Amino acid sequence: MKGGGVIEAERIIVATNGYTSTLLPRLDVVPARGQVLLTAPIPDLELRGTYHLDEGFYYFREHRGAVLLGGGRNLDIAGETTTEDGLSDRIQQALEQLLRDVILPDQPFTIAQRWSGIMGFGSESKSPIIERVSERVGVAVRLGGMGVAIGIRVARKAVEMMGR
Ligand SMILES: Cc1cc2nc3c(=O)[nH]c(=O)nc-3n(C[C@H](O)[C@H](O)[C@H](O)COP(=O)(O)OP(=O)(O)OC[C@H]3O[C@@H](n4cnc5c(N)ncnc54)[C@H](O)[C@@H]3O)c2cc1C
């Protein structure tokens, strides 16, 4: 436990997703950083729905009258293969360029927020890893950038696997 405390348990499930390689390096889980930005609210924004472009490497949608836009990992896969949160000029500039050229042409905007998060991918497989690594330790990791959608199912399977 961070800070040196000790937690005792009969069985545990490691659910560290993109951070798993530091704990269990033999598992095929590759960290993948995703960068996102949010504009300030745009008057009369007409954007509706959710959009993906460039094979899904970019995604955007309206959020409370503003544009939420993420992606651009494909511009620097090596640099974004990291467990460090952070932003890069290259990707943030590409996101802003996309706003200027495609999403909000001729419409002034300012950026209200920028952030990043870490996903867990497989180098080949796209499926989650739900398995026991020892008698009393299981893992439920590699959610492939879909953890909001599939996390509950993955958690249920992991709990069933470890028994009651
Ligand atoms: C930019 C971005 C956009 C996304 N968009 C979508 C989407 O549209 N739809 C979707 O379904 N999913 C999306 N995801 C993916 C989704 O957020 C993840 O799949 C989900 O958060 C995984 O949940 P988790 O609990 O398994 O792992 P995480 O949420 O990553 O939690 C892992 C936790 O483990 C902790 N940890 C790490 N190491 C240790 C350690 N040694 N000891 C103790 N704790 C540790 C971390 O601090 C973290 O809190 C997106 C992710 C990002 C980054």
The ligand as an ORCA input file, in Angstrom:
! r2SCAN-3c Opt
* xyz 0 1
  C      -8.773      9.550    -22.216
  C      -9.539      8.302    -21.931
  C     -10.788      8.096    -22.512
  C     -11.521      6.962    -22.250
  N     -12.757      6.805    -22.821
  C     -13.460      5.694    -22.572
  C     -14.759      5.508    -23.134
  O     -15.255      6.357    -23.873
  N     -15.431      4.366    -22.863
  C     -14.908      3.395    -22.048
  O     -15.569      2.379    -21.854
  N     -13.699      3.536    -21.495
  C     -12.951      4.655    -21.737
  N     -11.709      4.805    -21.190
  C     -11.124      3.676    -20.446
  C     -11.525      3.608    -19.016
  O     -11.344      4.851    -18.386
  C     -10.656      2.546    -18.344
  O     -10.771      1.329    -19.072
  C     -11.087      2.322    -16.914
  O     -10.800      3.464    -16.145
  C     -10.353      1.140    -16.300
  O     -10.798      1.040    -14.972
  P      -9.944      0.237    -13.941
  O     -10.596      0.445    -12.616
  O      -9.707     -1.156    -14.437
  O      -8.492      0.960    -13.972
  P      -8.110      2.439    -13.581
  O      -9.290      3.345    -13.626
  O      -6.904      2.788    -14.413
  O      -7.693      2.263    -12.061
  C      -6.489      1.628    -11.720
  C      -6.110      2.144    -10.339
  O      -5.001      1.410     -9.853
  C      -4.209      2.319     -9.097
  N      -2.868      1.732     -8.970
  C      -1.908      1.619     -9.904
  N      -0.809      1.007     -9.399
  C      -1.108      0.689     -8.118
  C      -0.380      0.035     -7.065
  N       0.844     -0.437     -7.243
  N      -0.994     -0.115     -5.884
  C      -2.265      0.351     -5.672
  N      -2.997      0.986     -6.631
  C      -2.422      1.146     -7.830
  C      -4.237      3.589     -9.921
  O      -3.877      4.697     -9.136
  C      -5.696      3.619    -10.364
  O      -6.488      4.320     -9.435
  C     -10.964      5.962    -21.411
  C      -9.712      6.162    -20.818
  C      -9.000      7.318    -21.084
  C      -7.642      7.496    -20.439
*
